[in-house]
Amino acid sequence: MRILVTDGMDASAVEKLRGDGYEVVEQFYEPEALGGALREFDAVVIRSATKIKEPQIDAAKGGRLKLIIRAGVGVDNIAVQYAEAAGITVKNTPRASSNAVAELAMALLFSCARNISIAGHTMREGKWEKKAYSKGFELSGKTMGVIGYGRIGRLVGEKGQALGMKVLSVVHRNKPEGCESETMHFVTMDELLSQSDILVLCAPSGEKPLVDAESLAKMKDGVVIINVSRGSNVDEEALLEGLNSGKVKAAGLDVWLSEKDPNWTLAQHPAVSCTPHIGAGTKEAQKRIGAELVDIIEHFN
């Protein structure tokens, strides 16, 4: 079995697969070359940088490809139904990186609350601006709205409650068992938007952004927005306008509409704490992802 790894993979997982007799090729392909390359492999392991859409699947048809694995949670960079209609199985590793992403969401929130990003930046410039950045806020007692109460969202909610926050979320399908309590409630989207001091996005991308001019108008003045989901969940220009007007007090962003050319004006805004899509970037998460990838490959028929 030949396996292509396009966006990197934990070294111990690669070593395990090779030790078990699999041929593992670690190489990134540009979109126009990827489909043809996939014809020569039985399985491909990708992360967020590689997209396997209809053109790549069409180019791979008639070749060896039988399995696509997304090393992470979201599969919106894969044309899943199109692949499966072509007889190609699509898998992901939803459990392995959930805690890492949830912890980053909280790290971005702490940074927004205490001006850590901008205060640290000015100190590196040799400036002592204690007075300017001594007007932070505490998380305890705040209301945090979490949009997307899946594995990651639920962990964010639990961590928020542990810090003394009240948590709200919206459930579109089946309500998760054992979540609701005195400090956690499911509400309508409008109630969540109007009542939340902090908004954390943990949902897959949809037909329109979750944060746009329309939804911002329903939020409290001075809301804090954290996005660790998908860049397309935020209208970046609307968010920038909200930051400049004061409607949005601060934002913590790990994901962007474009990773090749991020919105640098937004990234460099003094009220923004940001990271270059490192949600799953912990040693522990990468080892768990690697172990889950090995398990999927070894049990694939």
Residue pairs with C-beta under 8 A, 6 or more apart in sequence:
1 22
1 23
1 42
1 43
1 297
2 22
2 23
2 25
2 40
2 41
2 42
2 43
2 64
3 17
3 22
3 23
3 24
3 25
3 41
3 42
3 43
3 44
3 45
3 297
4 25
4 27
4 37
4 38
4 41
4 43
4 44
4 45
5 14
5 24
5 25
5 26
5 27
5 44
5 45
6 27
6 28
6 29
6 34
6 44
6 45
6 46
6 47
6 49
6 50
7 28
7 45
7 46
7 47
7 48
7 49
7 50
7 71
8 26
8 47
9 24
9 26
9 45
9 71
9 290
9 293
10 286
10 287
10 289
10 290
12 287
12 290
13 287
13 289
13 290
13 291
13 293
13 294
14 24
14 26
14 290
16 290
16 294
17 24
17 294
17 297
18 24
20 298
22 297
25 41
27 37
28 49
28 50
29 37
29 50
31 51
31 55
31 56
34 50
34 52
34 56
34 59
35 55
35 56
35 57
35 58
35 59
35 60
36 59
36 60
38 44
38 52
38 56
38 59
38 60
38 63
38 65
39 59
39 60
39 62
39 63
39 64
39 65
40 63
40 64
41 63
41 64
41 65
42 64
42 65
42 66
42 67
43 65
43 66
43 67
43 68
43 69
43 297
43 300
44 52
44 65
44 67
44 68
44 69
45 69
45 71
45 293
46 52
46 68
46 69
46 70
46 71
46 77
46 78
47 70
47 71
47 72
48 72
48 74
48 77
48 259
48 277
49 259
50 77
51 77
51 78
52 68
52 77
52 78
52 79
52 83
53 77
53 78
53 79
53 82
54 79
54 82
57 79
57 82
57 83
57 86
57 88
60 88
61 86
65 88
66 87
66 88
66 89
66 300
67 88
67 89
67 90
67 91
67 296
67 297
67 300
68 78
68 83
68 88
68 89
68 90
68 91
69 90
69 91
69 92
69 93
69 293
69 296
69 297
70 77
70 78
70 90
70 91
70 92
70 93
71 92
71 93
71 289
71 293
72 92
72 93
72 97
72 280
72 289
73 92
73 93
73 94
73 97
73 98
73 101
73 151
73 152
74 92
74 204
74 205
74 229
74 230
75 90
75 92
76 204
76 205
76 230
78 90
80 90
83 89
83 90
84 90
89 300
91 296
93 288
93 289
93 292
93 293
93 296
94 151
95 151
95 288
95 292
96 280
96 285
96 288
96 289
96 291
96 292
97 279
97 280
97 285
97 288
97 289
98 151
98 152
98 155
99 155
99 284
99 285
100 279
100 280
100 281
100 282
100 284
100 285
101 152
101 202
101 228
101 279
101 280
102 152
102 155
102 156
102 159
102 228
103 159
103 282
104 228
104 254
104 275
104 278
104 279
105 152
105 156
105 200
105 202
105 226
105 228
105 252
105 254
106 156
106 159
106 160
108 226
108 228
108 252
108 253
108 254
108 273
108 274
108 275
109 139
109 198
109 200
109 224
109 226
109 252
110 116
110 139
111 117
111 252
111 273
112 224
112 226
112 249
112 250
112 251
112 252
112 271
112 273
113 136
113 137
113 138
113 139
113 224
113 250
114 133
114 136
115 133
115 135
115 136
116 273
117 272
117 273
117 274
118 133
118 270
118 271
119 129
119 133
122 129
122 132
122 133
123 129
139 160
139 163
139 164
139 165
139 198
140 163
140 164
140 165
141 164
141 165
142 165
142 166
142 197
142 198
143 165
143 166
143 167
143 168
143 195
143 196
143 197
143 198
144 156
144 157
144 160
144 165
144 166
144 167
144 168
144 196
144 197
144 198
144 199
144 200
145 167
145 168
145 169
145 192
145 193
145 195
145 196
145 198
145 199
145 200
146 153
146 156
146 157
146 160
146 167
146 168
146 169
146 200
146 202
147 153
147 169
147 170
147 189
147 192
147 199
147 200
147 201
147 202
147 203
147 210
148 169
148 201
148 202
148 203
148 204
148 229
149 157
149 169
149 170
149 171
149 176
149 179
149 186
149 202
150 202
150 203
152 202
152 228
153 169
153 200
153 202
153 203
154 176
154 179
156 200
156 202
157 167
157 169
157 179
157 184
160 167
161 167
161 181
161 183
161 184
165 183
165 198
166 183
166 184
166 185
167 183
167 184
167 185
168 184
168 185
168 186
168 187
168 191
168 192
168 195
168 196
169 179
169 184
169 185
169 186
169 187
169 192
170 186
170 187
170 188
170 189
170 192
171 186
175 186
179 186
180 186
187 195
190 218
192 199
193 199
193 215
193 218
193 219
194 218
194 219
194 220
195 220
196 219
196 220
196 223
197 220
197 222
197 223
197 224
198 223
198 224
198 225
198 226
199 211
199 219
199 223
199 224
199 225
199 226
200 226
200 227
200 228
201 210
201 211
201 225
201 226
201 227
201 228
201 229
201 233
201 234
202 228
202 229
203 210
203 229
203 230
203 233
204 229
204 230
205 229
205 230
205 232
205 233
206 233
209 215
209 232
209 233
209 234
209 235
209 238
210 233
210 234
211 225
211 227
211 233
211 234
211 235
211 238
211 239
212 234
212 235
212 238
213 235
213 238
213 241
216 223
216 238
216 239
216 242
216 247
216 248
219 247
221 246
221 247
222 246
222 247
222 248
222 249
223 247
223 248
223 249
224 248
224 249
224 250
224 251
224 252
225 234
225 239
225 248
225 250
225 251
225 252
226 251
226 252
226 253
227 233
227 234
227 251
227 252
227 253
227 254
227 255
228 254
228 255
228 279
229 255
230 255
231 255
231 256
231 257
231 258
231 259
232 257
233 255
234 253
234 257
236 256
236 257
236 263
236 266
239 248
239 251
239 266
240 263
240 265
240 266
240 269
241 247
242 248
243 250
243 251
243 266
243 269
243 271
243 272
248 271
249 271
250 271
250 272
250 273
251 266
251 269
251 271
251 272
251 273
252 272
252 273
252 274
253 266
253 267
253 272
253 273
253 274
253 275
254 274
254 275
254 276
254 277
254 278
254 279
255 277
255 279
256 262
256 263
256 267
256 277
257 263
259 276
259 277
262 276
266 272
266 274
267 274
280 286
280 289
